[in-house]
């Protein structure tokens, strides 16, 4: 009986033992074929554009003196410099390599590299920014309702907490 249990345990653990972790070199190859550094550049550009839009909206209709206007105009360049330093591919690549090595097996990385080397895989990579933009545009109308419902849920929770505190205080008075 013990022999059967040992064989069953071995059979169940065998696939996990065979799943080799991805090598650093293969993950580097995957990130290269996925154009990961260009994706990071695109993310930084989108963040810069969003930041610029946010700054413009925050000062829209406000009267600024000359010093305030200069400070606001300098802000995007300063923030871009920080983004370039903190979100450069050189600084993020080790993080990506570790995440991919911790997430994917060697077999999976090899399969992904093979896929992304195909015309379909390259088309997927090229069209991903468009798909993301379209997804964001499609979700934009949902955000106000989401925020409203989250605010309502928060208000209900706060009301419950206040009610609970009130009941607890009244209970202490009655004893």
Secondary structure, DSSP 8 states (H G I E B T S, - for coil): -HHHHHHHHHHHHHHHHH--B--HHHHHHHHHHTTHHHHHHHHHHHHHHHHHHHHHHHHTT----HHHHHHHHHHHHHHHHHHHHHT-HHHHHHHHHHHHHHH-BHHHHHHHHHHHTSHHHHHHHHHHHHHHHHHHHHHHHHHHHHHHHHHHHHHHHHHHHHHHHHHHHHHHHH-
